[in-house]
Amino acid sequence: MRTLTLEDRRKIELMWRRNDSTVKIAAALEISQCTVYTELKRGQETDGVGDVVLDENFRPAYSAERGQAVYQRNLRNRGRRPKRETEQKEAKQA
C-alpha cells in the first residue's frame, strides 16, 4: 500500500475536472476506486458556511492542495495522546 503524493492528487484533480469517472482515475493511478472516493472527500472544496462547492460538471469540487493539507494535518494528529496533567500527577505520587 502506498500513500498518495501531491502529484497524484494533482492528477486526480485534473481528471476530475475533465469529468472522468472514478473508475478511470483509479485505473490511471493504479489505486483502488475506494481510495479515489476517500481522496475526493478529503479534498472537497467548501464555502465559508461549510456547504460543498460544485464544479462546472455539477460535482463536488476537488482541490489537490486542500487534500494534501488535510492529509498532513491528520498525519500530525494521529498516534498516542499524552496523558492529562492530573493523571501525570497521580502517577508520580503513586
C-alpha positions in Angstrom: 0.0 0.0 0.0 1.4 3.4 -0.9 0.3 6.9 0.1 -0.8 9.4 -2.4 1.7 12.2 -3.3 0.8 15.8 -4.1 1.5 14.9 -7.8 -1.1 12.0 -7.6 -3.6 14.4 -6.0 -3.0 16.9 -8.9 -3.7 14.1 -11.4 -6.9 13.3 -9.6 -7.9 17.0 -9.7 -7.2 17.3 -13.4 -9.0 14.1 -14.3 -12.0 15.0 -12.0 -12.2 18.4 -13.7 -12.2 16.7 -17.1 -15.3 14.8 -15.9 -13.5 11.4 -15.8 -15.1 8.6 -13.7 -13.6 7.4 -10.5 -13.0 4.0 -12.2 -10.9 5.7 -14.9 -9.0 7.7 -12.3 -8.3 4.6 -10.2 -7.1 2.7 -13.3 -4.8 5.6 -14.4 -3.1 5.9 -10.9 -3.2 2.2 -10.2 -5.1 2.6 -6.9 -8.4 1.3 -5.7 -11.7 3.1 -6.5 -12.3 3.4 -2.7 -9.1 5.4 -2.4 -10.2 7.8 -5.1 -13.6 8.3 -3.3 -11.8 8.8 0.0 -9.4 11.4 -1.6 -12.2 13.2 -3.3 -14.0 13.5 0.1 -10.7 14.7 1.8 -10.1 17.5 -0.8 -13.7 18.7 -1.1 -14.0 22.5 -1.5 -16.4 24.2 0.8 -17.6 27.8 1.1 -17.5 29.9 4.3 -20.6 28.3 5.7 -19.5 24.7 5.2 -21.6 23.9 2.2 -19.9 21.9 -0.6 -18.9 23.9 -3.7 -19.8 22.3 -7.1 -17.5 22.4 -10.1 -18.5 23.0 -13.7 -19.7 19.4 -14.0 -22.0 19.9 -11.0 -20.0 17.5 -8.9 -18.3 18.4 -5.6 -15.2 20.5 -6.4 -11.8 18.9 -5.5 -8.6 20.7 -4.6 -5.3 18.8 -4.6 -3.7 21.3 -2.2 -6.6 21.1 0.2 -6.4 17.3 0.1 -2.7 17.4 0.8 -3.1 19.9 3.7 -5.9 17.7 5.3 -3.7 14.6 4.9 -0.7 16.3 6.6 -2.9 17.6 9.4 -4.4 14.2 10.0 -0.9 12.7 9.9 0.3 15.0 12.6 -2.8 14.3 14.8 -2.6 10.5 14.8 -0.8 8.5 17.4 -1.0 8.2 21.1 -2.2 11.2 23.0 -0.2 12.4 26.0 -1.7 11.9 29.5 -3.6 14.7 31.0 -1.8 16.7 33.8 -3.9 15.3 36.6 -3.2 11.7 35.5 0.5 12.5 35.4 0.5 14.0 38.9 -1.3 10.9 40.2 1.1 8.6 38.6 4.1 10.5 40.2 2.5 10.4 43.6 1.8 6.6 43.5 
